[in-house]
Amino acid sequence: MTELMYLTMMAELKYPPDVLRAHQEWTYKGSYYEATIVSRIGTSRYKVRYKTLLTKDESELLEEIVTDSEVRPVPPHIAKPEGGFRLYDGVDVFDNDGWWFGFIYRKTGSDYIVYFPTTNEELAYPHDVLRAHQEWTYKGE
């Protein structure tokens, strides 16, 4: 697929077709799902195909129409902190087919206990499903 133009705040931003999409439904608040832009619809919407979410009958990848405010670029890869994550570090956890935002609450053995503020849950995860959380900020460039 070719690079698409992404319009927002009266400026044009170029994004590759692989994007992360913030899921805005209340039950999934704080989660992001990897998707590919299939096509542009008008000036502020896109048709996307998720990489991990399936249709209800699980026969194919889910496609959905989303607004430009729901689309984010894939965050750059950054190395995990030397010596591991520390207490209260912001992290993204890959679970249930998406990335979920939380904080390191404590460490138990080789697992990290992550607190999820949107669900008020604490769950244990191995280090290999964690990454440092990165906020995307539009800087008008």
Sine and cosine of phi, psi and omega as CSV:
sin_phi,cos_phi,sin_psi,cos_psi,sin_omega,cos_omega
0.00,0.00,0.45,-0.89,-0.03,-1.00
-1.00,-0.03,0.28,-0.96,0.05,-1.00
-0.91,0.41,0.65,-0.76,-0.01,-1.00
-0.92,-0.39,0.41,-0.91,0.08,-1.00
-1.00,0.05,0.65,-0.76,0.01,-1.00
-0.87,-0.49,0.89,-0.45,-0.08,-1.00
-0.98,-0.20,0.76,-0.65,0.09,-1.00
-0.32,-0.95,0.50,-0.87,0.06,-1.00
0.76,0.65,0.61,0.79,0.06,-1.00
0.90,0.45,0.31,0.95,0.04,-1.00
-0.78,-0.62,0.42,-0.91,0.03,-1.00
-0.98,-0.19,0.77,-0.63,0.06,-1.00
-0.88,-0.48,0.65,-0.76,0.04,-1.00
-0.99,-0.15,0.79,-0.62,0.06,-1.00
-0.81,-0.58,0.59,-0.81,0.17,-0.99
-0.93,0.36,0.28,-0.96,-0.05,-1.00
-0.94,0.35,-0.31,0.95,0.07,-1.00
-0.99,0.11,0.84,-0.54,-0.06,-1.00
-0.67,-0.74,0.27,-0.96,0.22,-0.98
-0.98,-0.19,0.60,-0.80,-0.01,-1.00
-0.84,-0.54,0.78,-0.62,0.06,-1.00
-0.98,0.19,0.83,-0.56,0.00,-1.00
-1.00,0.07,0.85,-0.53,-0.16,-0.99
-1.00,-0.10,-0.07,1.00,0.02,-1.00
-0.90,0.43,0.59,-0.81,-0.12,-0.99
-0.86,0.51,-0.54,0.84,-0.03,-1.00
-0.96,0.29,-0.31,0.95,-0.04,-1.00
-0.90,-0.45,0.32,0.95,-0.03,-1.00
-0.86,0.51,0.71,-0.71,-0.01,-1.00
1.00,0.00,0.13,0.99,0.00,-1.00
-0.91,-0.42,0.46,-0.89,0.00,-1.00
-0.74,-0.68,0.66,-0.75,-0.03,-1.00
-0.83,-0.56,0.70,-0.71,0.01,-1.00
-0.96,0.29,0.68,-0.74,-0.04,-1.00
-0.51,-0.86,0.27,-0.96,0.09,-1.00
-0.88,-0.47,0.70,-0.72,0.08,-1.00
-0.95,0.30,0.84,-0.55,0.03,-1.00
-1.00,0.02,-0.72,0.70,0.00,-1.00
-0.35,-0.94,0.31,-0.95,0.07,-1.00
-0.99,-0.12,0.63,-0.78,0.01,-1.00
-0.83,-0.57,0.96,-0.29,-0.03,-1.00
0.93,0.37,-0.53,-0.85,-0.08,-1.00
-0.99,-0.16,-0.21,0.98,-0.11,-0.99
-0.61,-0.79,0.30,0.96,0.03,-1.00
-0.71,-0.71,0.41,-0.91,0.01,-1.00
-0.68,-0.73,0.50,-0.86,0.21,-0.98
-0.99,-0.10,0.81,-0.58,-0.01,-1.00
-0.86,-0.51,0.43,-0.90,0.09,-1.00
-0.87,-0.49,0.88,-0.48,0.00,-1.00
-0.95,0.33,0.52,-0.85,0.01,-1.00
-1.00,0.03,-0.35,0.94,-0.07,-1.00
-0.80,-0.60,-0.24,0.97,-0.02,-1.00
-1.00,-0.09,0.67,-0.74,-0.04,-1.00
-0.94,-0.35,0.31,-0.95,0.11,-0.99
-0.90,0.43,0.22,-0.98,-0.02,-1.00
-0.82,0.57,-0.62,0.78,0.00,-1.00
-1.00,0.08,0.05,1.00,0.05,-1.00
0.86,0.51,0.43,0.90,-0.04,-1.00
-1.00,0.00,-0.31,0.95,-0.01,-1.00
-0.37,-0.93,0.18,-0.98,0.03,-1.00
-0.92,0.38,0.63,-0.78,-0.02,-1.00
-0.95,0.33,0.71,-0.71,0.13,-0.99
-0.90,-0.44,0.55,-0.83,-0.08,-1.00
-0.44,-0.90,0.44,-0.90,0.10,-0.99
-1.00,-0.07,0.77,-0.64,-0.02,-1.00
-0.76,-0.65,0.37,-0.93,0.06,-1.00
-1.00,0.06,0.32,-0.95,-0.01,-1.00
-0.89,0.45,-0.43,0.90,0.01,-1.00
-0.95,0.32,-0.23,0.97,0.01,-1.00
-1.00,-0.09,-0.05,1.00,-0.08,-1.00
-0.98,-0.21,0.71,-0.70,0.05,-1.00
-0.73,-0.69,0.52,-0.86,0.10,-0.99
-0.94,0.35,0.42,-0.91,0.10,-1.00
-0.89,0.45,0.76,-0.65,-0.01,-1.00
-0.92,0.39,0.53,-0.85,0.03,-1.00
-0.91,0.40,0.49,-0.87,0.04,-1.00
-0.96,0.29,0.77,-0.64,0.14,-0.99
-0.80,-0.60,0.56,-0.83,-0.03,-1.00
-0.91,0.41,0.53,-0.85,0.08,-1.00
-0.92,0.39,0.50,-0.87,-0.05,-1.00
-0.86,0.51,0.68,-0.73,0.06,-1.00
-0.89,0.46,0.77,-0.63,-0.05,-1.00
1.00,0.04,0.00,1.00,0.06,-1.00
1.00,-0.05,0.03,-1.00,0.02,-1.00
-0.97,0.24,0.44,-0.90,0.02,-1.00
-0.94,-0.33,0.27,-0.96,0.04,-1.00
-0.79,0.61,0.75,-0.66,0.04,-1.00
0.96,0.27,0.11,0.99,0.12,-0.99
-0.89,0.46,0.66,-0.75,0.12,-0.99
-0.98,0.22,0.75,-0.66,-0.03,-1.00
-0.69,-0.73,0.34,-0.94,0.22,-0.98
-0.93,-0.36,0.69,-0.73,-0.01,-1.00
-0.90,-0.43,0.78,-0.62,0.08,-1.00
-1.00,0.08,0.92,-0.38,-0.04,-1.00
-0.41,-0.91,0.52,-0.86,0.02,-1.00
0.77,0.64,0.72,0.70,0.10,-0.99
0.94,0.34,0.18,0.98,-0.01,-1.00
-0.49,-0.87,0.06,-1.00,0.04,-1.00
-0.98,-0.18,0.77,-0.63,-0.07,-1.00
-0.87,-0.49,0.72,-0.69,-0.03,-1.00
-1.00,0.10,0.70,-0.71,0.06,-1.00
-0.35,-0.94,-0.11,-0.99,0.01,-1.00
-0.82,-0.58,0.58,-0.81,0.12,-0.99
-0.93,0.38,0.84,-0.54,-0.05,-1.00
-0.98,-0.18,-0.62,0.78,0.09,-1.00
-0.16,-0.99,0.10,-1.00,0.04,-1.00
-0.84,-0.54,0.70,-0.71,0.02,-1.00
-0.78,-0.62,0.95,-0.32,-0.07,-1.00
0.89,0.45,-0.81,-0.59,0.02,-1.00
-1.00,-0.07,-0.05,1.00,-0.01,-1.00
-1.00,-0.09,0.49,-0.87,0.12,-0.99
-0.97,-0.23,0.70,-0.72,0.11,-0.99
-1.00,-0.03,0.86,-0.51,-0.05,-1.00
-0.94,-0.33,0.75,-0.66,0.07,-1.00
-0.99,-0.13,0.78,-0.62,0.02,-1.00
-0.96,-0.27,0.95,-0.32,-0.08,-1.00
-0.91,0.41,-0.44,0.90,-0.03,-1.00
-0.97,0.24,-0.37,0.93,0.00,-1.00
-0.88,-0.48,-0.11,0.99,-0.03,-1.00
0.85,0.52,0.60,0.80,0.00,-1.00
-0.94,-0.35,0.44,-0.90,0.15,-0.99
-0.84,-0.54,0.86,-0.52,-0.03,-1.00
-0.73,-0.68,0.51,-0.86,-0.02,-1.00
-1.00,-0.04,0.66,-0.75,0.01,-1.00
-0.62,-0.78,0.56,-0.83,0.14,-0.99
-0.97,0.26,0.36,-0.93,-0.08,-1.00
-0.88,0.47,-0.44,0.90,-0.10,-0.99
-0.96,0.29,-0.16,0.99,0.07,-1.00
-0.96,-0.29,0.17,0.98,0.00,-1.00
-0.95,-0.31,0.52,-0.86,0.18,-0.98
-0.59,-0.80,0.38,-0.92,0.05,-1.00
-0.91,0.42,0.71,-0.71,0.02,-1.00
-0.96,0.29,0.66,-0.75,0.05,-1.00
-0.78,-0.63,0.76,-0.65,0.08,-1.00
-1.00,-0.01,0.69,-0.72,0.07,-1.00
-1.00,-0.03,0.78,-0.62,0.01,-1.00
-0.81,-0.59,0.81,-0.59,0.06,-1.00
-0.98,0.20,0.83,-0.56,-0.05,-1.00
-0.93,-0.38,0.18,0.98,0.07,-1.00
0.96,0.29,0.36,0.93,-0.02,-1.00
-1.00,-0.05,0.00,0.00,0.00,0.00
